[in-house]
Amino acid sequence: MSTALERFLAEHPLIEEVDLLVPDLAGIARGKRLDLEGLRRALAGGLTLPSTIYSLDTAGNNVEASPLVWGEGDADRPLRVAPETLAPVPWRPGRAQILGGLREQDGGPFYADPRTVLAALEQRLEAQGLRPVVAFEYEFYLLDAALDPRGRPQLAASRRHGGPPSAIEVYSLERLEDEAAFLDTLGRFAEALGLGIEATSAEFAPGQFEVNLRHTCGAVRAADRAFVFERCVRAAAEAVGRRATFMAKPFAELSGSGMHLHLSLADPEGNNLFGRGREGEELLGRAIAGVLRLMPDCMLFFAPNANSYRRLQPLSYAPIAACWGHNNRTVAVRVPPARGPGRRFEHRLAGADANPYLVLAAVLAGVLEGLARGEPPPPPVEGNAYERCPPDLPLSWERAIAAFADSPALSRWFDRRFLDLYRICRDSERARYRREIPDRDYAWYLSAV
């Protein structure tokens, strides 16, 4: 390990410090900034962090009902970093970054670590000779760096429009040119980190963009890239004087932002098993059947917070029913028209605000469920799924928490301790959110009642 590190430092002699990135349950980067000696200690397994890094709400508050806080006294656990993720930070000369997570005291996996949760499901697939091949697509808004006088986000001015844009301009190349400084910067950052941006497009709202990441063999590796990509987007926005957000619904009147996930299964030689004629179609069908079966129970992974549910509306390109179809963007699971090596399904339910590790873990759990049950999927939806499929997903935070808590199926694929911890943290944030009195309450009720 020391040889690999010294080789890295020889290739990047200006590196003086390293950001240690630990994805928490909300998909937010927590951690520390280390000097090079600290990095050496981390690579040697000599660092610890508080276990409560996995019992925080989105705002970074301790969730006191979590067993990791008072129940075990905010205990430290050893840190294990992933050496293959060590890379220079392209927007901060002299700095590198590395991903990691906590382990148990004996070095075994810690149930609360999202990377560990995903790795366990990936290993269960690999035990069947199956390798997940994954691509993430992210929608996000690029905004003015300043908030409006009410503290709300606002669209950035466009020189072409002479002010904030109002037209949707979906797939507009001119809109890409408007944001060339940002997109060029993002491209350089992503290339330096090996993230593999395949395509970029103007999405279905002014200020909204979509970026497709290239397919990656390996679930944890793909989620690591997605996690780092979010950090890249924010850094690129800051570098050009803008603000980026992955909120699922930052504007009530504009399109929400989703996290779409493309998945296929490969054999150990890398051949796409979904593309093998009739046998591949049957395997694809069983995988989709399982994903749909677990979808309501996993809603809390796909829509983790209050704002997530504002995106899930009829005729919005965000699914509200557990259904599937061929080449149809109104369904939750879409099978694109690609054949052979490109055969895959697209999971369209998650918001851009979700944790990529847990979204992918939920999808893999569904695939495993489908393969275990061996059942075909329901008939594919043709036409408008919003008209043809009654909403059968829990479309509120409260209902999603209840579905998650009551699910016997999830215990087959996830450690019960992790499920309880995740539910407690999400429910604590829900309760805290409900205690706040929004401005609308005062506007509507203060003088009227």
Residue pairs with C-beta under 8 A, 6 or more apart in sequence:
1 43
1 44
1 83
2 40
2 43
4 83
5 39
5 40
5 43
5 83
5 86
8 15
8 86
8 96
9 15
9 36
12 88
12 96
14 93
14 94
15 36
15 88
15 94
15 95
15 96
16 35
16 36
16 94
16 95
17 33
17 34
17 35
17 36
17 94
17 95
17 96
18 33
18 34
18 35
18 36
18 38
18 39
18 86
18 95
18 96
18 97
18 98
19 31
19 33
19 34
19 89
19 95
19 96
19 97
19 98
20 31
20 32
20 33
20 34
20 42
20 79
20 81
20 97
20 98
20 100
21 29
21 30
21 31
21 97
21 98
21 99
21 100
21 227
21 228
21 231
22 29
22 30
22 31
22 49
22 53
22 79
22 99
22 100
22 101
22 102
23 29
23 30
23 99
23 101
23 114
23 115
23 227
23 355
23 357
24 30
24 53
24 54
24 56
24 114
25 54
25 55
25 56
25 112
25 114
25 355
25 358
25 421
25 422
25 425
26 56
26 57
26 58
26 304
26 305
26 355
27 114
27 227
27 230
27 353
27 354
27 355
27 356
27 357
27 358
28 56
28 58
28 60
29 227
29 231
30 53
30 56
31 49
31 100
32 38
32 49
34 42
38 47
39 96
39 98
41 47
42 79
42 81
42 98
42 100
43 81
43 83
45 78
45 79
45 80
45 107
47 78
47 79
48 76
48 77
48 78
48 79
49 76
49 77
49 79
49 102
50 74
50 75
50 76
51 68
51 72
51 74
51 75
51 76
51 77
51 102
51 110
51 112
52 62
52 66
52 68
52 69
52 74
53 102
54 68
54 102
54 112
54 113
54 421
55 62
55 63
55 66
55 67
55 68
55 69
55 112
55 421
55 424
55 425
56 62
56 63
56 425
57 63
57 425
57 428
57 429
57 432
58 305
58 429
61 432
62 69
63 69
63 424
63 425
63 428
63 429
64 70
64 428
65 424
65 428
66 421
66 424
66 425
66 428
67 417
67 420
67 421
68 74
68 75
68 112
68 421
77 102
77 103
77 104
77 105
77 110
78 102
78 103
78 104
78 105
78 107
79 100
79 101
79 102
79 103
80 100
80 101
80 102
80 103
80 107
81 98
81 99
81 100
82 98
82 99
82 100
82 115
82 224
83 98
85 97
85 98
85 99
85 224
85 228
86 96
86 97
86 98
87 96
87 97
87 98
87 192
87 193
87 194
88 95
88 96
88 97
88 192
89 95
89 96
89 97
90 188
90 189
90 192
90 193
91 189
91 235
91 236
91 238
91 239
97 228
99 115
99 224
99 227
99 228
101 110
101 113
101 114
101 115
101 116
102 110
102 112
102 113
103 109
103 110
103 113
104 110
109 116
109 119
109 120
110 116
111 117
111 415
111 417
111 418
111 421
112 417
112 418
112 421
114 355
114 357
114 358
114 361
115 220
115 223
115 224
115 357
117 357
117 358
117 361
117 414
117 415
117 418
118 219
118 220
118 223
118 357
118 358
118 360
118 361
118 364
119 219
119 220
120 415
121 219
121 361
121 364
121 365
121 368
121 413
122 132
122 218
122 219
122 220
122 364
124 368
124 413
125 131
125 132
125 219
125 265
125 364
125 367
125 368
128 371
129 267
129 268
130 265
130 266
130 267
130 273
131 217
131 218
131 265
131 266
131 267
131 268
131 270
132 217
132 218
132 219
132 222
132 263
132 264
132 265
132 266
132 360
132 364
132 367
133 215
133 216
133 217
133 263
133 264
133 265
133 266
133 272
133 344
134 215
134 216
134 218
134 219
134 222
134 223
134 261
134 262
134 263
134 360
135 198
135 212
135 213
135 214
135 215
135 216
135 222
135 261
135 262
135 263
136 213
136 222
136 223
136 225
136 226
136 229
136 259
136 260
136 261
136 262
136 356
137 210
137 211
137 212
137 213
137 258
137 259
137 260
137 261
137 262
138 210
138 211
138 213
138 226
138 229
138 230
138 233
138 246
138 257
138 259
138 352
139 203
139 208
139 209
139 210
139 255
139 256
139 257
139 258
139 259
139 352
140 208
140 209
140 211
140 233
140 244
140 245
140 246
140 257
140 352
141 153
141 205
141 207
141 208
141 209
141 244
141 245
141 247
141 250
141 251
141 257
142 156
142 179
142 182
142 207
142 208
142 209
142 237
142 242
142 243
142 244
143 153
143 154
143 155
143 156
143 207
143 242
143 243
143 244
143 245
143 250
144 153
144 154
144 155
144 156
144 157
144 164
144 242
144 243
145 156
145 238
145 241
145 242
145 243
146 154
147 153
147 154
148 154
153 243
153 245
153 250
153 251
154 164
155 164
155 165
155 206
155 207
156 164
156 207
156 242
157 163
157 164
158 164
158 165
158 178
159 178
160 174
160 177
160 178
161 167
164 206
165 175
165 178
165 206
165 207
166 206
167 206
168 204
168 205
168 206
169 175
169 202
169 206
170 201
170 202
170 203
170 204
171 201
171 202
172 202
173 202
175 202
175 206
176 183
176 200
176 201
176 202
179 209
181 240
182 236
182 237
182 240
182 242
183 200
183 209
185 236
185 239
185 240
186 197
186 211
186 232
186 233
186 236
187 197
189 232
189 235
189 236
190 196
190 197
190 229
190 232
191 197
193 228
193 232
194 225
195 213
195 225
195 228
195 229
195 232
196 213
196 214
196 216
196 225
197 211
197 212
197 213
197 214
198 212
198 213
198 214
199 211
199 212
200 209
200 210
200 211
200 212
201 209
201 210
202 208
202 209
203 209
203 210
203 255
203 257
204 255
204 317
205 251
205 254
205 255
206 254
207 254
208 254
208 255
208 257
211 229
211 233
213 222
213 225
213 226
213 229
215 262
215 264
216 222
216 225
217 266
217 270
219 360
219 361
219 364
220 357
222 360
223 356
223 357
223 360
226 259
226 356
227 356
227 357
230 246
230 356
233 244
233 246
234 244
236 244
237 243
237 244
246 257
246 352
246 353
247 257
247 307
247 352
247 353
248 256
248 257
248 258
248 303
248 307
248 308
248 310
248 311
248 351
248 352
248 353
249 256
249 257
249 307
249 308
249 310
249 311
249 351
250 257
252 310
255 316
255 317
256 310
256 311
256 312
256 313
256 316
256 318
256 351
257 311
257 351
257 352
257 353
258 311
258 317
258 318
258 348
258 349
258 350
258 351
258 352
259 350
259 351
259 352
259 354
259 356
259 359
260 346
260 347
260 348
260 350
261 346
261 347
261 350
261 359
261 360
261 363
262 336
262 344
262 345
262 346
262 347
263 344
263 345
263 347
263 363
263 367
264 272
264 273
264 274
264 275
264 343
264 344
264 345
265 272
265 273
265 274
265 283
265 287
265 367
266 272
266 273
267 273
271 341
272 280
272 340
272 341
272 342
272 343
272 344
273 280
273 283
274 280
274 281
274 283
274 284
274 287
274 343
274 344
274 345
275 339
275 340
275 341
275 342
275 343
276 283
280 343
282 376
283 371
284 335
284 343
284 345
285 376
285 377
286 370
286 371
286 373
286 374
286 375
286 376
286 377
287 345
287 366
287 367
287 370
287 371
288 324
288 333
288 335
288 345
288 370
288 377
289 370
289 373
289 375
289 376
289 377
289 378
290 366
290 367
290 368
290 369
290 370
290 371
290 372
290 373
291 333
291 345
291 347
291 363
291 366
291 367
291 369
291 370
292 322
292 323
292 324
292 332
292 333
292 366
292 377
292 378
293 322
293 366
293 369
293 370
293 373
293 409
294 362
294 365
294 366
294 369
294 409
294 410
295 302
295 322
295 332
295 349
295 366
295 393
296 322
296 392
296 393
296 394
296 403
297 403
297 404
297 407
297 409
297 410
298 362
298 365
298 366
298 404
298 410
299 349
299 393
299 394
299 399
299 400
299 403
299 404
300 400
300 401
300 403
300 404
300 422
300 423
300 426
301 350
301 354
301 355
301 358
301 359
301 361
301 362
302 308
302 349
302 350
302 351
302 354
302 359
302 362
303 309
303 311
303 312
303 349
303 350
303 351
303 354
303 397
303 400
304 351
304 353
304 354
304 355
304 426
305 353
305 397
305 426
305 429
305 433
306 397
306 430
306 433
307 353
308 351
308 353
308 354
308 397
309 395
309 396
309 397
309 400
311 318
311 351
312 318
312 319
312 320
312 393
312 395
313 320
314 320
314 386
315 386
317 329
317 330
317 348
318 348
318 349
318 351
319 330
319 331
319 332
319 348
319 349
319 385
319 393
320 386
320 391
320 393
320 395
321 331
321 332
321 385
321 386
321 389
321 390
321 391
321 392
321 393
322 332
322 392
322 393
323 331
323 332
323 333
323 378
323 381
323 385
323 388
323 389
324 331
324 332
324 333
324 334
324 335
324 345
324 377
324 378
324 380
324 381
325 331
325 333
325 334
325 335
325 380
325 381
325 382
325 385
326 334
326 335
326 337
326 380
327 334
327 335
327 336
327 337
328 334
328 380
328 381
328 382
328 383
328 385
329 348
330 381
330 383
330 384
330 385
330 386
331 348
331 380
331 381
331 385
331 389
332 347
332 348
332 349
332 385
332 393
333 345
333 346
333 347
333 348
334 345
334 346
334 348
335 344
335 345
335 346
335 380
336 342
336 344
336 346
338 344
347 359
347 363
349 393
350 359
358 422
361 414
365 410
365 413
365 414
368 413
369 409
369 412
369 413
381 388
381 389
382 388
394 400
394 402
394 403
397 426
397 430
398 430
401 423
401 426
401 427
401 430
404 410
404 419
404 422
404 423
404 426
405 423
410 419
411 419
